[in-house]
């Protein structure tokens, strides 16, 4: 997979969580197809460390690009 672009559109945070919204563009090397999808990342913190990371994206677009 080759990353073609990354754009962060919004970030929100409070005491123990942060949310990052954006758009990711990448290319599947095996098929040459491009993935263009929006994403959300939710980070949860415990003190000054990341306790969990959840990334949500358009998995249908990823699957479609992975198949010839």
PyMOL Python script that loads the backbone (N, CA, C, O; Angstrom):
from pymol import cmd

cmd.read_pdbstr("""\
ATOM      1  N   UNK A   1       0.841  -1.158   0.000  1.00  0.00           N
ATOM      2  CA  UNK A   1       0.000   0.000   0.000  1.00  0.00           C
ATOM      3  C   UNK A   1       0.897   1.235   0.000  1.00  0.00           C
ATOM      4  O   UNK A   1       1.883   1.304   0.733  1.00  0.00           O
ATOM      5  N   UNK A   2       0.538   2.198  -0.828  1.00  0.00           N
ATOM      6  CA  UNK A   2       1.265   3.449  -0.930  1.00  0.00           C
ATOM      7  C   UNK A   2       0.330   4.589  -0.544  1.00  0.00           C
ATOM      8  O   UNK A   2      -0.779   4.679  -1.071  1.00  0.00           O
ATOM      9  N   UNK A   3       0.754   5.451   0.359  1.00  0.00           N
ATOM     10  CA  UNK A   3      -0.078   6.582   0.750  1.00  0.00           C
ATOM     11  C   UNK A   3       0.061   7.685  -0.293  1.00  0.00           C
ATOM     12  O   UNK A   3       1.168   8.098  -0.639  1.00  0.00           O
ATOM     13  N   UNK A   4      -1.084   8.153  -0.787  1.00  0.00           N
ATOM     14  CA  UNK A   4      -1.112   9.235  -1.772  1.00  0.00           C
ATOM     15  C   UNK A   4      -1.486  10.569  -1.145  1.00  0.00           C
ATOM     16  O   UNK A   4      -1.102  11.622  -1.653  1.00  0.00           O
ATOM     17  N   UNK A   5      -2.232  10.535  -0.043  1.00  0.00           N
ATOM     18  CA  UNK A   5      -2.634  11.790   0.574  1.00  0.00           C
ATOM     19  C   UNK A   5      -3.248  11.573   1.937  1.00  0.00           C
ATOM     20  O   UNK A   5      -3.818  10.519   2.219  1.00  0.00           O
ATOM     21  N   UNK A   6      -3.126  12.574   2.770  1.00  0.00           N
ATOM     22  CA  UNK A   6      -3.714  12.556   4.106  1.00  0.00           C
ATOM     23  C   UNK A   6      -4.079  13.986   4.465  1.00  0.00           C
ATOM     24  O   UNK A   6      -3.237  14.883   4.413  1.00  0.00           O
ATOM     25  N   UNK A   7      -5.332  14.193   4.829  1.00  0.00           N
ATOM     26  CA  UNK A   7      -5.784  15.527   5.220  1.00  0.00           C
ATOM     27  C   UNK A   7      -6.598  15.412   6.494  1.00  0.00           C
ATOM     28  O   UNK A   7      -7.580  14.671   6.542  1.00  0.00           O
ATOM     29  N   UNK A   8      -6.201  16.134   7.517  1.00  0.00           N
ATOM     30  CA  UNK A   8      -6.949  16.172   8.769  1.00  0.00           C
ATOM     31  C   UNK A   8      -7.873  17.374   8.711  1.00  0.00           C
ATOM     32  O   UNK A   8      -7.432  18.501   8.485  1.00  0.00           O
ATOM     33  N   UNK A   9      -9.167  17.124   8.919  1.00  0.00           N
ATOM     34  CA  UNK A   9     -10.143  18.209   8.818  1.00  0.00           C
ATOM     35  C   UNK A   9     -10.554  18.773  10.176  1.00  0.00           C
ATOM     36  O   UNK A   9     -10.841  19.965  10.285  1.00  0.00           O
ATOM     37  N   UNK A  10     -10.585  17.930  11.216  1.00  0.00           N
ATOM     38  CA  UNK A  10     -10.983  18.392  12.546  1.00  0.00           C
ATOM     39  C   UNK A  10     -10.299  17.570  13.623  1.00  0.00           C
ATOM     40  O   UNK A  10      -9.959  16.405  13.412  1.00  0.00           O
ATOM     41  N   UNK A  11     -10.103  18.185  14.773  1.00  0.00           N
ATOM     42  CA  UNK A  11      -9.610  17.488  15.963  1.00  0.00           C
ATOM     43  C   UNK A  11     -10.380  18.023  17.158  1.00  0.00           C
ATOM     44  O   UNK A  11     -10.583  19.229  17.295  1.00  0.00           O
ATOM     45  N   UNK A  12     -10.807  17.107  18.022  1.00  0.00           N
ATOM     46  CA  UNK A  12     -11.529  17.458  19.237  1.00  0.00           C
ATOM     47  C   UNK A  12     -10.874  16.729  20.389  1.00  0.00           C
ATOM     48  O   UNK A  12     -10.422  15.597  20.221  1.00  0.00           O
ATOM     49  N   UNK A  13     -10.811  17.353  21.559  1.00  0.00           N
ATOM     50  CA  UNK A  13     -10.186  16.689  22.705  1.00  0.00           C
ATOM     51  C   UNK A  13     -10.806  17.169  24.002  1.00  0.00           C
ATOM     52  O   UNK A  13     -11.298  18.293  24.109  1.00  0.00           O
ATOM     53  N   UNK A  14     -10.766  16.269  24.993  1.00  0.00           N
ATOM     54  CA  UNK A  14     -11.089  16.647  26.367  1.00  0.00           C
ATOM     55  C   UNK A  14     -10.026  16.027  27.261  1.00  0.00           C
ATOM     56  O   UNK A  14      -8.924  15.748  26.787  1.00  0.00           O
ATOM     57  N   UNK A  15     -10.314  15.805  28.521  1.00  0.00           N
ATOM     58  CA  UNK A  15      -9.298  15.340  29.465  1.00  0.00           C
ATOM     59  C   UNK A  15      -8.666  13.998  29.108  1.00  0.00           C
ATOM     60  O   UNK A  15      -7.458  13.823  29.268  1.00  0.00           O
ATOM     61  N   UNK A  16      -9.478  13.039  28.622  1.00  0.00           N
ATOM     62  CA  UNK A  16      -8.930  11.698  28.386  1.00  0.00           C
ATOM     63  C   UNK A  16      -9.221  11.128  27.005  1.00  0.00           C
ATOM     64  O   UNK A  16      -8.931   9.957  26.758  1.00  0.00           O
ATOM     65  N   UNK A  17      -9.788  11.923  26.094  1.00  0.00           N
ATOM     66  CA  UNK A  17     -10.078  11.453  24.740  1.00  0.00           C
ATOM     67  C   UNK A  17      -9.739  12.515  23.714  1.00  0.00           C
ATOM     68  O   UNK A  17      -9.812  13.715  23.975  1.00  0.00           O
ATOM     69  N   UNK A  18      -9.365  12.032  22.536  1.00  0.00           N
ATOM     70  CA  UNK A  18      -9.165  12.914  21.383  1.00  0.00           C
ATOM     71  C   UNK A  18      -9.764  12.227  20.162  1.00  0.00           C
ATOM     72  O   UNK A  18      -9.669  11.008  20.020  1.00  0.00           O
ATOM     73  N   UNK A  19     -10.378  13.007  19.288  1.00  0.00           N
ATOM     74  CA  UNK A  19     -10.957  12.497  18.051  1.00  0.00           C
ATOM     75  C   UNK A  19     -10.341  13.271  16.900  1.00  0.00           C
ATOM     76  O   UNK A  19     -10.286  14.501  16.922  1.00  0.00           O
ATOM     77  N   UNK A  20      -9.878  12.537  15.892  1.00  0.00           N
ATOM     78  CA  UNK A  20      -9.273  13.139  14.704  1.00  0.00           C
ATOM     79  C   UNK A  20     -10.106  12.707  13.506  1.00  0.00           C
ATOM     80  O   UNK A  20     -10.339  11.513  13.312  1.00  0.00           O
ATOM     81  N   UNK A  21     -10.553  13.656  12.706  1.00  0.00           N
ATOM     82  CA  UNK A  21     -11.342  13.376  11.509  1.00  0.00           C
ATOM     83  C   UNK A  21     -10.547  13.799  10.286  1.00  0.00           C
ATOM     84  O   UNK A  21      -9.844  14.809  10.308  1.00  0.00           O
ATOM     85  N   UNK A  22     -10.664  13.015   9.215  1.00  0.00           N
ATOM     86  CA  UNK A  22      -9.933  13.384   8.013  1.00  0.00           C
ATOM     87  C   UNK A  22     -10.240  12.502   6.826  1.00  0.00           C
ATOM     88  O   UNK A  22     -11.219  11.755   6.808  1.00  0.00           O
ATOM     89  N   UNK A  23      -9.386  12.609   5.848  1.00  0.00           N
ATOM     90  CA  UNK A  23      -9.529  11.873   4.587  1.00  0.00           C
ATOM     91  C   UNK A  23      -8.185  11.266   4.243  1.00  0.00           C
ATOM     92  O   UNK A  23      -7.148  11.923   4.346  1.00  0.00           O
ATOM     93  N   UNK A  24      -8.210  10.001   3.832  1.00  0.00           N
ATOM     94  CA  UNK A  24      -6.997   9.264   3.507  1.00  0.00           C
ATOM     95  C   UNK A  24      -7.096   8.749   2.078  1.00  0.00           C
ATOM     96  O   UNK A  24      -8.114   8.189   1.671  1.00  0.00           O
ATOM     97  N   UNK A  25      -6.026   8.949   1.330  1.00  0.00           N
ATOM     98  CA  UNK A  25      -5.953   8.413  -0.027  1.00  0.00           C
ATOM     99  C   UNK A  25      -4.705   7.547  -0.116  1.00  0.00           C
ATOM    100  O   UNK A  25      -3.603   7.981   0.218  1.00  0.00           O
ATOM    101  N   UNK A  26      -4.901   6.322  -0.571  1.00  0.00           N
ATOM    102  CA  UNK A  26      -3.772   5.410  -0.739  1.00  0.00           C
ATOM    103  C   UNK A  26      -4.035   4.517  -1.930  1.00  0.00           C
ATOM    104  O   UNK A  26      -5.151   4.450  -2.445  1.00  0.00           O
ATOM    105  N   UNK A  27      -2.991   3.832  -2.361  1.00  0.00           N
ATOM    106  CA  UNK A  27      -3.088   2.964  -3.530  1.00  0.00           C
ATOM    107  C   UNK A  27      -2.637   1.560  -3.139  1.00  0.00           C
ATOM    108  O   UNK A  27      -1.606   1.380  -2.491  1.00  0.00           O
ATOM    109  N   UNK A  28      -3.434   0.566  -3.547  1.00  0.00           N
ATOM    110  CA  UNK A  28      -3.080  -0.834  -3.310  1.00  0.00           C
ATOM    111  C   UNK A  28      -2.077  -1.223  -4.387  1.00  0.00           C
ATOM    112  O   UNK A  28      -2.406  -1.216  -5.573  1.00  0.00           O
ATOM    113  N   UNK A  29      -0.872  -1.557  -3.988  1.00  0.00           N
ATOM    114  CA  UNK A  29       0.194  -1.851  -4.962  1.00  0.00           C
ATOM    115  C   UNK A  29      -0.148  -3.034  -5.865  1.00  0.00           C
ATOM    116  O   UNK A  29       0.165  -3.013  -7.056  1.00  0.00           O
ATOM    117  N   UNK A  30      -0.785  -4.060  -5.314  1.00  0.00           N
ATOM    118  CA  UNK A  30      -1.073  -5.276  -6.094  1.00  0.00           C
ATOM    119  C   UNK A  30      -2.083  -5.044  -7.207  1.00  0.00           C
ATOM    120  O   UNK A  30      -2.013  -5.698  -8.248  1.00  0.00           O
ATOM    121  N   UNK A  31      -3.031  -4.111  -7.005  1.00  0.00           N
ATOM    122  CA  UNK A  31      -4.075  -3.876  -8.007  1.00  0.00           C
ATOM    123  C   UNK A  31      -3.936  -2.531  -8.710  1.00  0.00           C
ATOM    124  O   UNK A  31      -4.492  -2.339  -9.792  1.00  0.00           O
ATOM    125  N   UNK A  32      -3.211  -1.611  -8.115  1.00  0.00           N
ATOM    126  CA  UNK A  32      -3.088  -0.265  -8.664  1.00  0.00           C
ATOM    127  C   UNK A  32      -4.298   0.610  -8.392  1.00  0.00           C
ATOM    128  O   UNK A  32      -4.333   1.767  -8.813  1.00  0.00           O
ATOM    129  N   UNK A  33      -5.299   0.070  -7.688  1.00  0.00           N
ATOM    130  CA  UNK A  33      -6.520   0.830  -7.412  1.00  0.00           C
ATOM    131  C   UNK A  33      -6.314   1.779  -6.240  1.00  0.00           C
ATOM    132  O   UNK A  33      -5.573   1.491  -5.300  1.00  0.00           O
ATOM    133  N   UNK A  34      -6.995   2.928  -6.325  1.00  0.00           N
ATOM    134  CA  UNK A  34      -6.872   3.928  -5.272  1.00  0.00           C
ATOM    135  C   UNK A  34      -8.028   3.809  -4.280  1.00  0.00           C
ATOM    136  O   UNK A  34      -9.170   3.543  -4.655  1.00  0.00           O
ATOM    137  N   UNK A  35      -7.703   4.009  -3.024  1.00  0.00           N
ATOM    138  CA  UNK A  35      -8.690   4.092  -1.948  1.00  0.00           C
ATOM    139  C   UNK A  35      -8.781   5.564  -1.559  1.00  0.00           C
ATOM    140  O   UNK A  35      -7.768   6.215  -1.306  1.00  0.00           O
ATOM    141  N   UNK A  36      -9.991   6.069  -1.516  1.00  0.00           N
ATOM    142  CA  UNK A  36     -10.226   7.452  -1.103  1.00  0.00           C
ATOM    143  C   UNK A  36     -11.339   7.406  -0.068  1.00  0.00           C
ATOM    144  O   UNK A  36     -12.506   7.250  -0.427  1.00  0.00           O
ATOM    145  N   UNK A  37     -11.001   7.539   1.206  1.00  0.00           N
ATOM    146  CA  UNK A  37     -12.027   7.394   2.232  1.00  0.00           C
ATOM    147  C   UNK A  37     -11.814   8.367   3.377  1.00  0.00           C
ATOM    148  O   UNK A  37     -10.699   8.799   3.671  1.00  0.00           O
ATOM    149  N   UNK A  38     -12.922   8.690   4.005  1.00  0.00           N
ATOM    150  CA  UNK A  38     -12.895   9.501   5.215  1.00  0.00           C
ATOM    151  C   UNK A  38     -12.582   8.577   6.388  1.00  0.00           C
ATOM    152  O   UNK A  38     -12.854   7.378   6.324  1.00  0.00           O
ATOM    153  N   UNK A  39     -12.015   9.126   7.452  1.00  0.00           N
ATOM    154  CA  UNK A  39     -11.696   8.313   8.615  1.00  0.00           C
ATOM    155  C   UNK A  39     -11.949   9.100   9.895  1.00  0.00           C
ATOM    156  O   UNK A  39     -12.033  10.328   9.899  1.00  0.00           O
ATOM    157  N   UNK A  40     -12.065   8.346  10.974  1.00  0.00           N
ATOM    158  CA  UNK A  40     -12.138   8.913  12.320  1.00  0.00           C
ATOM    159  C   UNK A  40     -11.224   8.084  13.205  1.00  0.00           C
ATOM    160  O   UNK A  40     -11.260   6.854  13.163  1.00  0.00           O
ATOM    161  N   UNK A  41     -10.414   8.747  13.997  1.00  0.00           N
ATOM    162  CA  UNK A  41      -9.548   8.074  14.961  1.00  0.00           C
ATOM    163  C   UNK A  41      -9.950   8.577  16.344  1.00  0.00           C
ATOM    164  O   UNK A  41     -10.028   9.783  16.582  1.00  0.00           O
ATOM    165  N   UNK A  42     -10.201   7.641  17.246  1.00  0.00           N
ATOM    166  CA  UNK A  42     -10.540   7.974  18.629  1.00  0.00           C
ATOM    167  C   UNK A  42      -9.403   7.472  19.514  1.00  0.00           C
ATOM    168  O   UNK A  42      -9.133   6.272  19.566  1.00  0.00           O
ATOM    169  N   UNK A  43      -8.749   8.381  20.199  1.00  0.00           N
ATOM    170  CA  UNK A  43      -7.665   8.041  21.116  1.00  0.00           C
ATOM    171  C   UNK A  43      -8.166   8.216  22.541  1.00  0.00           C
ATOM    172  O   UNK A  43      -8.780   9.232  22.868  1.00  0.00           O
ATOM    173  N   UNK A  44      -7.904   7.227  23.389  1.00  0.00           N
ATOM    174  CA  UNK A  44      -8.214   7.330  24.810  1.00  0.00           C
ATOM    175  C   UNK A  44      -6.900   7.301  25.571  1.00  0.00           C
ATOM    176  O   UNK A  44      -6.036   6.467  25.303  1.00  0.00           O
ATOM    177  N   UNK A  45      -6.755   8.210  26.515  1.00  0.00           N
ATOM    178  CA  UNK A  45      -5.506   8.354  27.254  1.00  0.00           C
ATOM    179  C   UNK A  45      -5.662   7.892  28.701  1.00  0.00           C
ATOM    180  O   UNK A  45      -6.720   8.049  29.310  1.00  0.00           O
ATOM    181  N   UNK A  46      -4.597   7.326  29.229  1.00  0.00           N
ATOM    182  CA  UNK A  46      -4.482   7.005  30.655  1.00  0.00           C
ATOM    183  C   UNK A  46      -3.232   7.727  31.130  1.00  0.00           C
ATOM    184  O   UNK A  46      -2.112   7.278  30.886  1.00  0.00           O
ATOM    185  N   UNK A  47      -3.431   8.839  31.805  1.00  0.00           N
ATOM    186  CA  UNK A  47      -2.285   9.671  32.167  1.00  0.00           C
ATOM    187  C   UNK A  47      -1.716  10.298  30.910  1.00  0.00           C
ATOM    188  O   UNK A  47      -2.446  10.933  30.149  1.00  0.00           O
ATOM    189  N   UNK A  48      -0.428  10.128  30.684  1.00  0.00           N
ATOM    190  CA  UNK A  48       0.206  10.697  29.489  1.00  0.00           C
ATOM    191  C   UNK A  48       0.469   9.645  28.411  1.00  0.00           C
ATOM    192  O   UNK A  48       1.261   9.875  27.497  1.00  0.00           O
ATOM    193  N   UNK A  49      -0.202   8.478  28.519  1.00  0.00           N
ATOM    194  CA  UNK A  49      -0.018   7.398  27.548  1.00  0.00           C
ATOM    195  C   UNK A  49      -1.320   7.107  26.812  1.00  0.00           C
ATOM    196  O   UNK A  49      -2.407   7.302  27.355  1.00  0.00           O
ATOM    197  N   UNK A  50      -1.202   6.640  25.575  1.00  0.00           N
ATOM    198  CA  UNK A  50      -2.373   6.228  24.810  1.00  0.00           C
ATOM    199  C   UNK A  50      -2.813   4.860  25.329  1.00  0.00           C
ATOM    200  O   UNK A  50      -2.053   3.893  25.275  1.00  0.00           O
ATOM    201  N   UNK A  51      -4.047   4.789  25.834  1.00  0.00           N
ATOM    202  CA  UNK A  51      -4.580   3.534  26.362  1.00  0.00           C
ATOM    203  C   UNK A  51      -5.291   2.729  25.277  1.00  0.00           C
ATOM    204  O   UNK A  51      -5.284   1.499  25.307  1.00  0.00           O
ATOM    205  N   UNK A  52      -5.903   3.424  24.320  1.00  0.00           N
ATOM    206  CA  UNK A  52      -6.544   2.720  23.204  1.00  0.00           C
ATOM    207  C   UNK A  52      -6.625   3.623  21.988  1.00  0.00           C
ATOM    208  O   UNK A  52      -6.641   4.849  22.096  1.00  0.00           O
ATOM    209  N   UNK A  53      -6.675   2.984  20.824  1.00  0.00           N
ATOM    210  CA  UNK A  53      -6.795   3.681  19.557  1.00  0.00           C
ATOM    211  C   UNK A  53      -7.833   2.937  18.741  1.00  0.00           C
ATOM    212  O   UNK A  53      -7.726   1.726  18.549  1.00  0.00           O
ATOM    213  N   UNK A  54      -8.830   3.649  18.263  1.00  0.00           N
ATOM    214  CA  UNK A  54      -9.870   3.078  17.415  1.00  0.00           C
ATOM    215  C   UNK A  54      -9.875   3.866  16.123  1.00  0.00           C
ATOM    216  O   UNK A  54     -10.035   5.086  16.137  1.00  0.00           O
ATOM    217  N   UNK A  55      -9.697   3.165  14.982  1.00  0.00           N
ATOM    218  CA  UNK A  55      -9.741   3.840  13.682  1.00  0.00           C
ATOM    219  C   UNK A  55     -10.924   3.294  12.901  1.00  0.00           C
ATOM    220  O   UNK A  55     -11.075   2.084  12.734  1.00  0.00           O
ATOM    221  N   UNK A  56     -11.753   4.201  12.430  1.00  0.00           N
ATOM    222  CA  UNK A  56     -12.914   3.847  11.616  1.00  0.00           C
ATOM    223  C   UNK A  56     -12.699   4.408  10.223  1.00  0.00           C
ATOM    224  O   UNK A  56     -12.343   5.574  10.053  1.00  0.00           O
ATOM    225  N   UNK A  57     -12.923   3.550   9.219  1.00  0.00           N
ATOM    226  CA  UNK A  57     -12.804   4.004   7.834  1.00  0.00           C
ATOM    227  C   UNK A  57     -13.756   3.204   6.966  1.00  0.00           C
ATOM    228  O   UNK A  57     -14.398   2.269   7.443  1.00  0.00           O
ATOM    229  N   UNK A  58     -13.850   3.560   5.714  1.00  0.00           N
ATOM    230  CA  UNK A  58     -14.735   2.895   4.769  1.00  0.00           C
ATOM    231  C   UNK A  58     -14.112   1.557   4.359  1.00  0.00           C
ATOM    232  O   UNK A  58     -13.354   1.496   3.392  1.00  0.00           O
ATOM    233  N   UNK A  59     -14.426   0.503   5.081  1.00  0.00           N
ATOM    234  CA  UNK A  59     -13.806  -0.796   4.800  1.00  0.00           C
ATOM    235  C   UNK A  59     -14.276  -1.381   3.467  1.00  0.00           C
ATOM    236  O   UNK A  59     -13.567  -2.195   2.876  1.00  0.00           O
ATOM    237  N   UNK A  60     -15.458  -0.981   2.979  1.00  0.00           N
ATOM    238  CA  UNK A  60     -15.898  -1.454   1.664  1.00  0.00           C
ATOM    239  C   UNK A  60     -14.976  -0.924   0.575  1.00  0.00           C
ATOM    240  O   UNK A  60     -14.616  -1.666  -0.339  1.00  0.00           O
ATOM    241  N   UNK A  61     -14.588   0.345   0.657  1.00  0.00           N
ATOM    242  CA  UNK A  61     -13.670   0.926  -0.329  1.00  0.00           C
ATOM    243  C   UNK A  61     -12.323   0.234  -0.286  1.00  0.00           C
ATOM    244  O   UNK A  61     -11.711   0.000  -1.328  1.00  0.00           O
ATOM    245  N   UNK A  62     -11.855  -0.095   0.905  1.00  0.00           N
ATOM    246  CA  UNK A  62     -10.564  -0.798   1.051  1.00  0.00           C
ATOM    247  C   UNK A  62     -10.671  -2.174   0.416  1.00  0.00           C
ATOM    248  O   UNK A  62      -9.784  -2.580  -0.334  1.00  0.00           O
ATOM    249  N   UNK A  63     -11.743  -2.896   0.707  1.00  0.00           N
ATOM    250  CA  UNK A  63     -11.932  -4.241   0.153  1.00  0.00           C
ATOM    251  C   UNK A  63     -12.035  -4.219  -1.370  1.00  0.00           C
ATOM    252  O   UNK A  63     -11.439  -5.049  -2.055  1.00  0.00           O
ATOM    253  N   UNK A  64     -12.801  -3.256  -1.888  1.00  0.00           N
ATOM    254  CA  UNK A  64     -12.979  -3.162  -3.344  1.00  0.00           C
ATOM    255  C   UNK A  64     -11.639  -2.876  -4.043  1.00  0.00           C
ATOM    256  O   UNK A  64     -11.367  -3.422  -5.112  1.00  0.00           O
ATOM    257  N   UNK A  65     -10.829  -2.043  -3.450  1.00  0.00           N
ATOM    258  CA  UNK A  65      -9.534  -1.709  -4.065  1.00  0.00           C
ATOM    259  C   UNK A  65      -8.551  -2.868  -3.985  1.00  0.00           C
ATOM    260  O   UNK A  65      -7.642  -2.967  -4.810  1.00  0.00           O
ATOM    261  N   UNK A  66      -8.721  -3.740  -3.007  1.00  0.00           N
ATOM    262  CA  UNK A  66      -7.799  -4.855  -2.829  1.00  0.00           C
ATOM    263  C   UNK A  66      -8.066  -5.994  -3.818  1.00  0.00           C
ATOM    264  O   UNK A  66      -7.197  -6.836  -4.043  1.00  0.00           O
ATOM    265  N   UNK A  67      -9.259  -6.020  -4.403  1.00  0.00           N
ATOM    266  CA  UNK A  67      -9.609  -7.093  -5.332  1.00  0.00           C
ATOM    267  C   UNK A  67      -9.501  -6.602  -6.777  1.00  0.00           C
ATOM    268  O   UNK A  67      -9.940  -5.504  -7.118  1.00  0.00           O
ATOM    269  N   UNK A  68      -8.918  -7.429  -7.588  1.00  0.00           N
ATOM    270  CA  UNK A  68      -8.704  -7.065  -9.015  1.00  0.00           C
ATOM    271  C   UNK A  68      -9.996  -7.056  -9.792  1.00  0.00           C
ATOM    272  O   UNK A  68      -9.993  -6.774 -10.991  1.00  0.00           O
TER     273      UNK A  68
END
""", "prot")
cmd.dss("prot")
cmd.show_as("cartoon", "prot")
cmd.util.cbc("prot")
cmd.orient("prot")
